[in-house]
Amino acid sequence: MNNTVKSLASIGLVLYDIILYLDTHPCDKAALKAYHVYRSMYKEAVENYEQQYGPLTANCNENENYFDWVNSPWPWEGGMC
């Protein structure tokens, strides 16, 4: 697994944990601040990933005229190597 994927996975895990915490502590200002920081980091990590490998998920398709999700190589086809 390369650094871009590791970073994306790590940031995503932290963000998910913060979201779970906020489900039960919605007014925690420190958690809200951390959420916004990690959400921004996650968005940047997704953008970096997509620049290198193409859309991360099918709902990231931005092309209005063509569903280009299928054009990028899949990970087992060498898309992440």
PDB file of N, CA, C and O in Angstrom:
ATOM      1  N   MET A   1       0.854  -1.167   0.000  1.00  0.00           N
ATOM      2  CA  MET A   1       0.000   0.000   0.000  1.00  0.00           C
ATOM      3  C   MET A   1       0.905   1.236   0.000  1.00  0.00           C
ATOM      4  O   MET A   1       1.822   1.334   0.815  1.00  0.00           O
ATOM      5  N   ASN A   2       0.647   2.172  -0.909  1.00  0.00           N
ATOM      6  CA  ASN A   2       1.517   3.343  -0.993  1.00  0.00           C
ATOM      7  C   ASN A   2       1.104   4.414   0.021  1.00  0.00           C
ATOM      8  O   ASN A   2       0.080   4.283   0.692  1.00  0.00           O
ATOM      9  N   ASN A   3       1.913   5.475   0.124  1.00  0.00           N
ATOM     10  CA  ASN A   3       1.678   6.511   1.133  1.00  0.00           C
ATOM     11  C   ASN A   3       0.373   7.257   0.937  1.00  0.00           C
ATOM     12  O   ASN A   3      -0.271   7.624   1.920  1.00  0.00           O
ATOM     13  N   THR A   4      -0.040   7.493  -0.309  1.00  0.00           N
ATOM     14  CA  THR A   4      -1.302   8.197  -0.556  1.00  0.00           C
ATOM     15  C   THR A   4      -2.472   7.402  -0.004  1.00  0.00           C
ATOM     16  O   THR A   4      -3.364   7.961   0.635  1.00  0.00           O
ATOM     17  N   VAL A   5      -2.470   6.113  -0.249  1.00  0.00           N
ATOM     18  CA  VAL A   5      -3.556   5.250   0.221  1.00  0.00           C
ATOM     19  C   VAL A   5      -3.509   5.127   1.743  1.00  0.00           C
ATOM     20  O   VAL A   5      -4.552   5.171   2.395  1.00  0.00           O
ATOM     21  N   LYS A   6      -2.308   4.972   2.321  1.00  0.00           N
ATOM     22  CA  LYS A   6      -2.176   4.887   3.773  1.00  0.00           C
ATOM     23  C   LYS A   6      -2.675   6.160   4.441  1.00  0.00           C
ATOM     24  O   LYS A   6      -3.385   6.104   5.445  1.00  0.00           O
ATOM     25  N   SER A   7      -2.306   7.294   3.888  1.00  0.00           N
ATOM     26  CA  SER A   7      -2.735   8.573   4.444  1.00  0.00           C
ATOM     27  C   SER A   7      -4.251   8.704   4.381  1.00  0.00           C
ATOM     28  O   SER A   7      -4.885   9.103   5.358  1.00  0.00           O
ATOM     29  N   LEU A   8      -4.825   8.373   3.249  1.00  0.00           N
ATOM     30  CA  LEU A   8      -6.277   8.452   3.074  1.00  0.00           C
ATOM     31  C   LEU A   8      -6.982   7.539   4.074  1.00  0.00           C
ATOM     32  O   LEU A   8      -7.959   7.944   4.704  1.00  0.00           O
ATOM     33  N   ALA A   9      -6.498   6.326   4.218  1.00  0.00           N
ATOM     34  CA  ALA A   9      -7.122   5.371   5.136  1.00  0.00           C
ATOM     35  C   ALA A   9      -6.989   5.833   6.585  1.00  0.00           C
ATOM     36  O   ALA A   9      -7.943   5.740   7.356  1.00  0.00           O
ATOM     37  N   SER A  10      -5.817   6.329   6.955  1.00  0.00           N
ATOM     38  CA  SER A  10      -5.588   6.780   8.331  1.00  0.00           C
ATOM     39  C   SER A  10      -6.463   7.980   8.675  1.00  0.00           C
ATOM     40  O   SER A  10      -7.106   8.006   9.725  1.00  0.00           O
ATOM     41  N   ILE A  11      -6.484   8.961   7.798  1.00  0.00           N
ATOM     42  CA  ILE A  11      -7.286  10.159   8.043  1.00  0.00           C
ATOM     43  C   ILE A  11      -8.765   9.791   8.073  1.00  0.00           C
ATOM     44  O   ILE A  11      -9.517  10.302   8.902  1.00  0.00           O
ATOM     45  N   GLY A  12      -9.179   8.913   7.179  1.00  0.00           N
ATOM     46  CA  GLY A  12     -10.580   8.478   7.149  1.00  0.00           C
ATOM     47  C   GLY A  12     -10.987   7.784   8.433  1.00  0.00           C
ATOM     48  O   GLY A  12     -12.103   7.982   8.915  1.00  0.00           O
ATOM     49  N   LEU A  13     -10.105   6.978   8.995  1.00  0.00           N
ATOM     50  CA  LEU A  13     -10.403   6.273  10.244  1.00  0.00           C
ATOM     51  C   LEU A  13     -10.551   7.261  11.395  1.00  0.00           C
ATOM     52  O   LEU A  13     -11.486   7.155  12.188  1.00  0.00           O
ATOM     53  N   VAL A  14      -9.635   8.218  11.488  1.00  0.00           N
ATOM     54  CA  VAL A  14      -9.728   9.229  12.548  1.00  0.00           C
ATOM     55  C   VAL A  14     -11.022  10.033  12.396  1.00  0.00           C
ATOM     56  O   VAL A  14     -11.728  10.277  13.374  1.00  0.00           O
ATOM     57  N   LEU A  15     -11.322  10.437  11.173  1.00  0.00           N
ATOM     58  CA  LEU A  15     -12.536  11.209  10.925  1.00  0.00           C
ATOM     59  C   LEU A  15     -13.779  10.410  11.324  1.00  0.00           C
ATOM     60  O   LEU A  15     -14.696  10.950  11.943  1.00  0.00           O
ATOM     61  N   TYR A  16     -13.806   9.147  10.976  1.00  0.00           N
ATOM     62  CA  TYR A  16     -14.946   8.300  11.323  1.00  0.00           C
ATOM     63  C   TYR A  16     -15.096   8.176  12.839  1.00  0.00           C
ATOM     64  O   TYR A  16     -16.211   8.223  13.358  1.00  0.00           O
ATOM     65  N   ASP A  17     -13.979   8.018  13.551  1.00  0.00           N
ATOM     66  CA  ASP A  17     -14.031   7.939  15.012  1.00  0.00           C
ATOM     67  C   ASP A  17     -14.567   9.234  15.618  1.00  0.00           C
ATOM     68  O   ASP A  17     -15.358   9.202  16.561  1.00  0.00           O
ATOM     69  N   ILE A  18     -14.138  10.364  15.078  1.00  0.00           N
ATOM     70  CA  ILE A  18     -14.641  11.647  15.570  1.00  0.00           C
ATOM     71  C   ILE A  18     -16.145  11.756  15.328  1.00  0.00           C
ATOM     72  O   ILE A  18     -16.888  12.229  16.187  1.00  0.00           O
ATOM     73  N   ILE A  19     -16.581  11.319  14.160  1.00  0.00           N
ATOM     74  CA  ILE A  19     -18.016  11.356  13.840  1.00  0.00           C
ATOM     75  C   ILE A  19     -18.808  10.494  14.825  1.00  0.00           C
ATOM     76  O   ILE A  19     -19.870  10.902  15.294  1.00  0.00           O
ATOM     77  N   LEU A  20     -18.296   9.315  15.135  1.00  0.00           N
ATOM     78  CA  LEU A  20     -18.980   8.452  16.103  1.00  0.00           C
ATOM     79  C   LEU A  20     -19.064   9.126  17.470  1.00  0.00           C
ATOM     80  O   LEU A  20     -20.098   9.059  18.135  1.00  0.00           O
ATOM     81  N   TYR A  21     -17.987   9.769  17.883  1.00  0.00           N
ATOM     82  CA  TYR A  21     -17.987  10.484  19.155  1.00  0.00           C
ATOM     83  C   TYR A  21     -19.011  11.622  19.130  1.00  0.00           C
ATOM     84  O   TYR A  21     -19.759  11.812  20.089  1.00  0.00           O
ATOM     85  N   LEU A  22     -19.037  12.366  18.042  1.00  0.00           N
ATOM     86  CA  LEU A  22     -19.969  13.489  17.932  1.00  0.00           C
ATOM     87  C   LEU A  22     -21.425  13.039  17.916  1.00  0.00           C
ATOM     88  O   LEU A  22     -22.318  13.816  18.255  1.00  0.00           O
ATOM     89  N   ASP A  23     -21.670  11.793  17.527  1.00  0.00           N
ATOM     90  CA  ASP A  23     -23.041  11.276  17.581  1.00  0.00           C
ATOM     91  C   ASP A  23     -23.603  11.338  19.001  1.00  0.00           C
ATOM     92  O   ASP A  23     -24.802  11.544  19.191  1.00  0.00           O
ATOM     93  N   THR A  24     -22.737  11.160  19.990  1.00  0.00           N
ATOM     94  CA  THR A  24     -23.182  11.161  21.386  1.00  0.00           C
ATOM     95  C   THR A  24     -22.762  12.417  22.149  1.00  0.00           C
ATOM     96  O   THR A  24     -23.216  12.644  23.270  1.00  0.00           O
ATOM     97  N   HIS A  25     -21.896  13.231  21.543  1.00  0.00           N
ATOM     98  CA  HIS A  25     -21.416  14.462  22.188  1.00  0.00           C
ATOM     99  C   HIS A  25     -21.440  15.612  21.170  1.00  0.00           C
ATOM    100  O   HIS A  25     -20.389  16.169  20.854  1.00  0.00           O
ATOM    101  N   PRO A  26     -22.609  15.972  20.659  1.00  0.00           N
ATOM    102  CA  PRO A  26     -22.689  16.920  19.549  1.00  0.00           C
ATOM    103  C   PRO A  26     -22.260  18.346  19.885  1.00  0.00           C
ATOM    104  O   PRO A  26     -22.041  19.144  18.974  1.00  0.00           O
ATOM    105  N   CYS A  27     -22.136  18.686  21.157  1.00  0.00           N
ATOM    106  CA  CYS A  27     -21.767  20.055  21.531  1.00  0.00           C
ATOM    107  C   CYS A  27     -20.308  20.182  21.958  1.00  0.00           C
ATOM    108  O   CYS A  27     -19.881  21.261  22.368  1.00  0.00           O
ATOM    109  N   ASP A  28     -19.543  19.108  21.869  1.00  0.00           N
ATOM    110  CA  ASP A  28     -18.139  19.137  22.284  1.00  0.00           C
ATOM    111  C   ASP A  28     -17.340  19.986  21.290  1.00  0.00           C
ATOM    112  O   ASP A  28     -17.084  19.565  20.162  1.00  0.00           O
ATOM    113  N   LYS A  29     -16.951  21.186  21.729  1.00  0.00           N
ATOM    114  CA  LYS A  29     -16.282  22.134  20.838  1.00  0.00           C
ATOM    115  C   LYS A  29     -14.934  21.628  20.335  1.00  0.00           C
ATOM    116  O   LYS A  29     -14.580  21.868  19.181  1.00  0.00           O
ATOM    117  N   ALA A  30     -14.185  20.937  21.176  1.00  0.00           N
ATOM    118  CA  ALA A  30     -12.889  20.402  20.748  1.00  0.00           C
ATOM    119  C   ALA A  30     -13.084  19.326  19.678  1.00  0.00           C
ATOM    120  O   ALA A  30     -12.330  19.263  18.708  1.00  0.00           O
ATOM    121  N   ALA A  31     -14.089  18.492  19.860  1.00  0.00           N
ATOM    122  CA  ALA A  31     -14.376  17.443  18.879  1.00  0.00           C
ATOM    123  C   ALA A  31     -14.861  18.048  17.568  1.00  0.00           C
ATOM    124  O   ALA A  31     -14.501  17.578  16.488  1.00  0.00           O
ATOM    125  N   LEU A  32     -15.678  19.093  17.666  1.00  0.00           N
ATOM    126  CA  LEU A  32     -16.147  19.770  16.448  1.00  0.00           C
ATOM    127  C   LEU A  32     -14.982  20.398  15.693  1.00  0.00           C
ATOM    128  O   LEU A  32     -14.925  20.341  14.465  1.00  0.00           O
ATOM    129  N   LYS A  33     -14.059  20.994  16.432  1.00  0.00           N
ATOM    130  CA  LYS A  33     -12.878  21.585  15.797  1.00  0.00           C
ATOM    131  C   LYS A  33     -12.054  20.491  15.116  1.00  0.00           C
ATOM    132  O   LYS A  33     -11.625  20.651  13.974  1.00  0.00           O
ATOM    133  N   ALA A  34     -11.837  19.385  15.820  1.00  0.00           N
ATOM    134  CA  ALA A  34     -11.083  18.268  15.241  1.00  0.00           C
ATOM    135  C   ALA A  34     -11.791  17.716  14.007  1.00  0.00           C
ATOM    136  O   ALA A  34     -11.142  17.360  13.023  1.00  0.00           O
ATOM    137  N   TYR A  35     -13.123  17.645  14.060  1.00  0.00           N
ATOM    138  CA  TYR A  35     -13.897  17.168  12.920  1.00  0.00           C
ATOM    139  C   TYR A  35     -13.623  18.020  11.689  1.00  0.00           C
ATOM    140  O   TYR A  35     -13.377  17.490  10.605  1.00  0.00           O
ATOM    141  N   HIS A  36     -13.663  19.329  11.853  1.00  0.00           N
ATOM    142  CA  HIS A  36     -13.457  20.216  10.710  1.00  0.00           C
ATOM    143  C   HIS A  36     -12.028  20.123  10.181  1.00  0.00           C
ATOM    144  O   HIS A  36     -11.812  20.188   8.971  1.00  0.00           O
ATOM    145  N   VAL A  37     -11.059  19.973  11.069  1.00  0.00           N
ATOM    146  CA  VAL A  37      -9.664  19.821  10.645  1.00  0.00           C
ATOM    147  C   VAL A  37      -9.496  18.528   9.853  1.00  0.00           C
ATOM    148  O   VAL A  37      -8.927  18.536   8.761  1.00  0.00           O
ATOM    149  N   TYR A  38      -9.993  17.417  10.401  1.00  0.00           N
ATOM    150  CA  TYR A  38      -9.819  16.129   9.728  1.00  0.00           C
ATOM    151  C   TYR A  38     -10.685  16.003   8.485  1.00  0.00           C
ATOM    152  O   TYR A  38     -10.308  15.312   7.538  1.00  0.00           O
ATOM    153  N   ARG A  39     -11.837  16.658   8.471  1.00  0.00           N
ATOM    154  CA  ARG A  39     -12.662  16.649   7.261  1.00  0.00           C
ATOM    155  C   ARG A  39     -11.925  17.336   6.119  1.00  0.00           C
ATOM    156  O   ARG A  39     -11.956  16.869   4.981  1.00  0.00           O
ATOM    157  N   SER A  40     -11.268  18.440   6.427  1.00  0.00           N
ATOM    158  CA  SER A  40     -10.475  19.150   5.424  1.00  0.00           C
ATOM    159  C   SER A  40      -9.291  18.299   4.962  1.00  0.00           C
ATOM    160  O   SER A  40      -8.995  18.233   3.769  1.00  0.00           O
ATOM    161  N   MET A  41      -8.621  17.654   5.910  1.00  0.00           N
ATOM    162  CA  MET A  41      -7.499  16.780   5.563  1.00  0.00           C
ATOM    163  C   MET A  41      -7.969  15.618   4.696  1.00  0.00           C
ATOM    164  O   MET A  41      -7.288  15.237   3.744  1.00  0.00           O
ATOM    165  N   TYR A  42      -9.129  15.055   5.022  1.00  0.00           N
ATOM    166  CA  TYR A  42      -9.664  13.931   4.253  1.00  0.00           C
ATOM    167  C   TYR A  42      -9.995  14.362   2.832  1.00  0.00           C
ATOM    168  O   TYR A  42      -9.695  13.653   1.871  1.00  0.00           O
ATOM    169  N   LYS A  43     -10.620  15.533   2.708  1.00  0.00           N
ATOM    170  CA  LYS A  43     -10.956  16.039   1.383  1.00  0.00           C
ATOM    171  C   LYS A  43      -9.689  16.212   0.543  1.00  0.00           C
ATOM    172  O   LYS A  43      -9.672  15.854  -0.635  1.00  0.00           O
ATOM    173  N   GLU A  44      -8.647  16.752   1.134  1.00  0.00           N
ATOM    174  CA  GLU A  44      -7.379  16.925   0.421  1.00  0.00           C
ATOM    175  C   GLU A  44      -6.771  15.573   0.048  1.00  0.00           C
ATOM    176  O   GLU A  44      -6.248  15.413  -1.054  1.00  0.00           O
ATOM    177  N   ALA A  45      -6.837  14.602   0.960  1.00  0.00           N
ATOM    178  CA  ALA A  45      -6.300  13.271   0.682  1.00  0.00           C
ATOM    179  C   ALA A  45      -7.067  12.596  -0.454  1.00  0.00           C
ATOM    180  O   ALA A  45      -6.464  11.931  -1.296  1.00  0.00           O
ATOM    181  N   VAL A  46      -8.395  12.761  -0.485  1.00  0.00           N
ATOM    182  CA  VAL A  46      -9.204  12.202  -1.572  1.00  0.00           C
ATOM    183  C   VAL A  46      -8.810  12.855  -2.896  1.00  0.00           C
ATOM    184  O   VAL A  46      -8.665  12.172  -3.910  1.00  0.00           O
ATOM    185  N   GLU A  47      -8.638  14.170  -2.886  1.00  0.00           N
ATOM    186  CA  GLU A  47      -8.238  14.867  -4.108  1.00  0.00           C
ATOM    187  C   GLU A  47      -6.887  14.369  -4.607  1.00  0.00           C
ATOM    188  O   GLU A  47      -6.708  14.161  -5.807  1.00  0.00           O
ATOM    189  N   ASN A  48      -5.934  14.177  -3.695  1.00  0.00           N
ATOM    190  CA  ASN A  48      -4.614  13.656  -4.077  1.00  0.00           C
ATOM    191  C   ASN A  48      -4.730  12.255  -4.670  1.00  0.00           C
ATOM    192  O   ASN A  48      -4.116  11.947  -5.691  1.00  0.00           O
ATOM    193  N   TYR A  49      -5.528  11.415  -4.016  1.00  0.00           N
ATOM    194  CA  TYR A  49      -5.737  10.057  -4.514  1.00  0.00           C
ATOM    195  C   TYR A  49      -6.333  10.090  -5.917  1.00  0.00           C
ATOM    196  O   TYR A  49      -5.849   9.409  -6.821  1.00  0.00           O
ATOM    197  N   GLU A  50      -7.386  10.884  -6.094  1.00  0.00           N
ATOM    198  CA  GLU A  50      -8.084  10.916  -7.372  1.00  0.00           C
ATOM    199  C   GLU A  50      -7.222  11.502  -8.490  1.00  0.00           C
ATOM    200  O   GLU A  50      -7.385  11.129  -9.652  1.00  0.00           O
ATOM    201  N   GLN A  51      -6.323  12.401  -8.160  1.00  0.00           N
ATOM    202  CA  GLN A  51      -5.405  12.922  -9.172  1.00  0.00           C
ATOM    203  C   GLN A  51      -4.461  11.826  -9.656  1.00  0.00           C
ATOM    204  O   GLN A  51      -4.101  11.782 -10.833  1.00  0.00           O
ATOM    205  N   GLN A  52      -4.063  10.946  -8.747  1.00  0.00           N
ATOM    206  CA  GLN A  52      -3.126   9.880  -9.109  1.00  0.00           C
ATOM    207  C   GLN A  52      -3.813   8.674  -9.735  1.00  0.00           C
ATOM    208  O   GLN A  52      -3.283   8.074 -10.671  1.00  0.00           O
ATOM    209  N   TYR A  53      -5.005   8.311  -9.219  1.00  0.00           N
ATOM    210  CA  TYR A  53      -5.598   7.038  -9.597  1.00  0.00           C
ATOM    211  C   TYR A  53      -6.985   7.118 -10.223  1.00  0.00           C
ATOM    212  O   TYR A  53      -7.490   6.116 -10.729  1.00  0.00           O
ATOM    213  N   GLY A  54      -7.604   8.283 -10.199  1.00  0.00           N
ATOM    214  CA  GLY A  54      -8.971   8.397 -10.681  1.00  0.00           C
ATOM    215  C   GLY A  54      -9.954   8.391  -9.526  1.00  0.00           C
ATOM    216  O   GLY A  54      -9.540   8.408  -8.367  1.00  0.00           O
ATOM    217  N   PRO A  55     -11.257   8.366  -9.818  1.00  0.00           N
ATOM    218  CA  PRO A  55     -12.278   8.461  -8.771  1.00  0.00           C
ATOM    219  C   PRO A  55     -12.132   7.376  -7.710  1.00  0.00           C
ATOM    220  O   PRO A  55     -11.884   6.210  -8.016  1.00  0.00           O
ATOM    221  N   LEU A  56     -12.292   7.790  -6.454  1.00  0.00           N
ATOM    222  CA  LEU A  56     -12.206   6.856  -5.331  1.00  0.00           C
ATOM    223  C   LEU A  56     -13.445   5.981  -5.242  1.00  0.00           C
ATOM    224  O   LEU A  56     -13.352   4.789  -4.952  1.00  0.00           O
ATOM    225  N   THR A  57     -14.604   6.576  -5.493  1.00  0.00           N
ATOM    226  CA  THR A  57     -15.865   5.837  -5.491  1.00  0.00           C
ATOM    227  C   THR A  57     -16.678   6.241  -6.716  1.00  0.00           C
ATOM    228  O   THR A  57     -16.400   7.262  -7.345  1.00  0.00           O
ATOM    229  N   ALA A  58     -17.656   5.457  -7.040  1.00  0.00           N
ATOM    230  CA  ALA A  58     -18.466   5.724  -8.224  1.00  0.00           C
ATOM    231  C   ALA A  58     -19.231   7.039  -8.123  1.00  0.00           C
ATOM    232  O   ALA A  58     -19.524   7.664  -9.143  1.00  0.00           O
ATOM    233  N   ASN A  59     -19.557   7.463  -6.910  1.00  0.00           N
ATOM    234  CA  ASN A  59     -20.298   8.715  -6.782  1.00  0.00           C
ATOM    235  C   ASN A  59     -19.407   9.943  -6.921  1.00  0.00           C
ATOM    236  O   ASN A  59     -19.888  11.066  -6.774  1.00  0.00           O
ATOM    237  N   CYS A  60     -18.120   9.755  -7.200  1.00  0.00           N
ATOM    238  CA  CYS A  60     -17.200  10.871  -7.436  1.00  0.00           C
ATOM    239  C   CYS A  60     -17.170  11.274  -8.909  1.00  0.00           C
ATOM    240  O   CYS A  60     -16.417  12.170  -9.291  1.00  0.00           O
ATOM    241  N   ASN A  61     -17.966  10.632  -9.718  1.00  0.00           N
ATOM    242  CA  ASN A  61     -17.988  10.940 -11.146  1.00  0.00           C
ATOM    243  C   ASN A  61     -18.425  12.383 -11.366  1.00  0.00           C
ATOM    244  O   ASN A  61     -19.504  12.786 -10.931  1.00  0.00           O
ATOM    245  N   GLU A  62     -17.578  13.161 -12.045  1.00  0.00           N
ATOM    246  CA  GLU A  62     -17.868  14.577 -12.286  1.00  0.00           C
ATOM    247  C   GLU A  62     -18.284  14.852 -13.730  1.00  0.00           C
ATOM    248  O   GLU A  62     -18.808  15.925 -14.026  1.00  0.00           O
ATOM    249  N   ASN A  63     -18.061  13.917 -14.611  1.00  0.00           N
ATOM    250  CA  ASN A  63     -18.363  14.102 -16.020  1.00  0.00           C
ATOM    251  C   ASN A  63     -19.875  14.025 -16.233  1.00  0.00           C
ATOM    252  O   ASN A  63     -20.499  13.011 -15.921  1.00  0.00           O
ATOM    253  N   GLU A  64     -20.457  15.095 -16.763  1.00  0.00           N
ATOM    254  CA  GLU A  64     -21.908  15.126 -16.966  1.00  0.00           C
ATOM    255  C   GLU A  64     -22.356  14.353 -18.204  1.00  0.00           C
ATOM    256  O   GLU A  64     -23.538  14.039 -18.341  1.00  0.00           O
ATOM    257  N   ASN A  65     -21.429  14.045 -19.101  1.00  0.00           N
ATOM    258  CA  ASN A  65     -21.782  13.400 -20.363  1.00  0.00           C
ATOM    259  C   ASN A  65     -21.423  11.919 -20.438  1.00  0.00           C
ATOM    260  O   ASN A  65     -21.847  11.214 -21.353  1.00  0.00           O
ATOM    261  N   TYR A  66     -20.636  11.455 -19.464  1.00  0.00           N
ATOM    262  CA  TYR A  66     -20.176  10.071 -19.538  1.00  0.00           C
ATOM    263  C   TYR A  66     -19.858   9.577 -18.137  1.00  0.00           C
ATOM    264  O   TYR A  66     -19.283  10.313 -17.335  1.00  0.00           O
ATOM    265  N   PHE A  67     -20.220   8.362 -17.840  1.00  0.00           N
ATOM    266  CA  PHE A  67     -19.917   7.767 -16.542  1.00  0.00           C
ATOM    267  C   PHE A  67     -18.497   7.223 -16.606  1.00  0.00           C
ATOM    268  O   PHE A  67     -18.291   6.053 -16.928  1.00  0.00           O
ATOM    269  N   ASP A  68     -17.512   8.077 -16.298  1.00  0.00           N
ATOM    270  CA  ASP A  68     -16.110   7.721 -16.504  1.00  0.00           C
ATOM    271  C   ASP A  68     -15.487   6.907 -15.383  1.00  0.00           C
ATOM    272  O   ASP A  68     -14.283   6.651 -15.402  1.00  0.00           O
ATOM    273  N   TRP A  69     -16.274   6.501 -14.421  1.00  0.00           N
ATOM    274  CA  TRP A  69     -15.790   5.660 -13.325  1.00  0.00           C
ATOM    275  C   TRP A  69     -15.105   4.399 -13.859  1.00  0.00           C
ATOM    276  O   TRP A  69     -14.134   3.922 -13.273  1.00  0.00           O
ATOM    277  N   VAL A  70     -15.600   3.875 -14.942  1.00  0.00           N
ATOM    278  CA  VAL A  70     -15.088   2.611 -15.473  1.00  0.00           C
ATOM    279  C   VAL A  70     -13.800   2.775 -16.278  1.00  0.00           C
ATOM    280  O   VAL A  70     -13.200   1.773 -16.666  1.00  0.00           O
ATOM    281  N   ASN A  71     -13.357   4.003 -16.542  1.00  0.00           N
ATOM    282  CA  ASN A  71     -12.170   4.217 -17.374  1.00  0.00           C
ATOM    283  C   ASN A  71     -10.854   4.020 -16.645  1.00  0.00           C
ATOM    284  O   ASN A  71      -9.860   3.657 -17.274  1.00  0.00           O
ATOM    285  N   SER A  72     -10.816   4.243 -15.356  1.00  0.00           N
ATOM    286  CA  SER A  72      -9.576   4.118 -14.591  1.00  0.00           C
ATOM    287  C   SER A  72      -9.273   2.651 -14.333  1.00  0.00           C
ATOM    288  O   SER A  72     -10.189   1.842 -14.181  1.00  0.00           O
ATOM    289  N   PRO A  73      -7.980   2.302 -14.282  1.00  0.00           N
ATOM    290  CA  PRO A  73      -7.656   0.912 -13.963  1.00  0.00           C
ATOM    291  C   PRO A  73      -8.058   0.584 -12.523  1.00  0.00           C
ATOM    292  O   PRO A  73      -7.885   1.395 -11.613  1.00  0.00           O
ATOM    293  N   TRP A  74      -8.587  -0.599 -12.344  1.00  0.00           N
ATOM    294  CA  TRP A  74      -8.949  -1.061 -11.015  1.00  0.00           C
ATOM    295  C   TRP A  74      -7.670  -1.417 -10.262  1.00  0.00           C
ATOM    296  O   TRP A  74      -6.649  -1.689 -10.893  1.00  0.00           O
ATOM    297  N   PRO A  75      -7.700  -1.422  -8.928  1.00  0.00           N
ATOM    298  CA  PRO A  75      -6.479  -1.724  -8.171  1.00  0.00           C
ATOM    299  C   PRO A  75      -5.806  -3.038  -8.593  1.00  0.00           C
ATOM    300  O   PRO A  75      -4.578  -3.108  -8.637  1.00  0.00           O
ATOM    301  N   TRP A  76      -6.585  -4.067  -8.901  1.00  0.00           N
ATOM    302  CA  TRP A  76      -6.013  -5.352  -9.298  1.00  0.00           C
ATOM    303  C   TRP A  76      -5.479  -5.325 -10.731  1.00  0.00           C
ATOM    304  O   TRP A  76      -4.827  -6.270 -11.175  1.00  0.00           O
ATOM    305  N   GLU A  77      -5.761  -4.232 -11.455  1.00  0.00           N
ATOM    306  CA  GLU A  77      -5.227  -4.060 -12.799  1.00  0.00           C
ATOM    307  C   GLU A  77      -3.993  -3.155 -12.789  1.00  0.00           C
ATOM    308  O   GLU A  77      -3.509  -2.749 -13.846  1.00  0.00           O
ATOM    309  N   GLY A  78      -3.491  -2.843 -11.604  1.00  0.00           N
ATOM    310  CA  GLY A  78      -2.299  -1.994 -11.496  1.00  0.00           C
ATOM    311  C   GLY A  78      -2.601  -0.534 -11.271  1.00  0.00           C
ATOM    312  O   GLY A  78      -1.702   0.299 -11.383  1.00  0.00           O
ATOM    313  N   GLY A  79      -3.838  -0.194 -10.957  1.00  0.00           N
ATOM    314  CA  GLY A  79      -4.222   1.185 -10.759  1.00  0.00           C
ATOM    315  C   GLY A  79      -3.574   1.861  -9.570  1.00  0.00           C
ATOM    316  O   GLY A  79      -3.502   3.089  -9.521  1.00  0.00           O
ATOM    317  N   MET A  80      -3.100   1.079  -8.607  1.00  0.00           N
ATOM    318  CA  MET A  80      -2.493   1.670  -7.417  1.00  0.00           C
ATOM    319  C   MET A  80      -1.007   1.401  -7.330  1.00  0.00           C
ATOM    320  O   MET A  80      -0.383   1.708  -6.314  1.00  0.00           O
ATOM    321  N   CYS A  81      -0.433   0.841  -8.360  1.00  0.00           N
ATOM    322  CA  CYS A  81       1.004   0.507  -8.317  1.00  0.00           C
ATOM    323  C   CYS A  81       1.843   1.652  -8.849  1.00  0.00           C
ATOM    324  O   CYS A  81       3.069   1.552  -8.889  1.00  0.00           O
TER     325      CYS A  81
END
